[in-house]
Amino acid sequence: MQENKGDKMGMLYDFLTSNEFRLQIEAIVEGFTQMKSDLESEQRSMRSIWKKREKQIDKVLLNTTDMYGSIRGIAGNAVQTVALLELASDDELGLQINN
């Protein structure tokens, strides 16, 4: 390991101070920078997709709730209760009134 130590140190120094080494480091940093930029772009796109999907789901749930309410308003208790569309009681919500 000690053979040509001085020569190897000199070669290493020459390489580390060379244009070739600088270009390799720049290429690595450029690759990571592009990956970071792509990731941020994908995150923005996914947020947009998720927000659009969230709005679609909200719209469907709202329309379903409106339709259920209209039918219950017309038919009353003749229509089966859909628990998820009914107001939960305090017990169901886990609320306790302390005496």
C-alpha positions in Angstrom: 0.0 0.0 0.0 2.9 2.3 0.7 4.4 1.7 -2.8 4.4 4.8 -4.9 2.4 6.6 -2.2 3.9 9.9 -3.3 3.1 9.3 -7.0 -0.5 8.2 -6.2 -1.0 11.3 -4.0 0.3 13.5 -6.9 -2.0 11.7 -9.4 -5.0 12.1 -7.0 -4.2 15.8 -6.5 -3.9 16.3 -10.2 -7.2 14.5 -10.8 -9.1 16.4 -8.1 -7.9 19.8 -9.4 -8.5 18.9 -13.1 -11.3 20.1 -15.4 -12.4 16.4 -15.9 -13.2 16.1 -12.1 -15.0 19.4 -12.1 -17.1 18.3 -15.1 -18.0 15.0 -13.5 -19.1 16.7 -10.3 -21.2 19.2 -12.3 -22.8 16.4 -14.2 -23.7 14.6 -10.9 -25.2 17.9 -9.5 -27.0 18.6 -12.7 -28.6 15.1 -12.6 -29.8 15.6 -9.0 -31.0 19.1 -9.8 -33.1 17.7 -12.8 -34.4 14.9 -10.6 -35.5 17.4 -7.9 -37.1 19.6 -10.5 -39.0 16.7 -12.0 -40.1 15.5 -8.6 -41.5 19.0 -7.8 -43.3 19.1 -11.1 -44.8 15.7 -10.4 -45.9 16.8 -7.0 -47.7 19.9 -8.4 -49.4 17.7 -11.0 -50.5 15.2 -8.4 -51.9 17.9 -6.1 -53.9 19.2 -9.1 -55.2 15.7 -9.9 -56.0 15.1 -6.2 -57.8 18.4 -5.9 -59.9 17.7 -9.0 -60.8 14.2 -7.8 -61.7 15.6 -4.3 -64.1 18.1 -6.0 -65.6 15.3 -8.0 -66.2 13.2 -4.9 -67.6 16.1 -3.0 -70.0 16.8 -5.9 -71.2 13.2 -6.0 -71.7 13.1 -2.2 -73.5 16.4 -2.2 -75.9 15.3 -5.0 -76.5 11.9 -3.3 -77.3 13.6 0.0 -79.6 16.1 -1.8 -81.4 13.3 -3.6 -81.7 11.2 -0.4 -83.0 14.2 1.5 -85.6 14.9 -1.2 -86.8 11.4 -1.3 -87.0 11.2 2.5 -88.9 14.5 2.4 -91.5 13.0 0.0 -91.7 9.5 1.3 -90.8 10.0 5.0 -90.0 7.0 7.0 -91.2 4.6 4.3 -87.6 5.0 2.9 -85.0 2.9 4.6 -82.5 5.0 6.7 -79.0 5.3 5.3 -76.9 5.7 8.5 -74.1 7.5 6.7 -76.5 10.2 5.5 -78.1 10.7 8.9 -77.0 13.0 11.6 -75.2 11.0 14.2 -76.3 11.1 17.9 -74.0 12.3 20.6 -73.3 8.7 21.7 -72.3 7.8 18.2 -70.0 10.7 17.9 -68.4 9.7 21.2 -69.5 12.8 23.0 -70.3 12.4 26.6 -72.0 15.0 28.8 -70.5 15.2 32.2 -72.8 15.7 35.1 
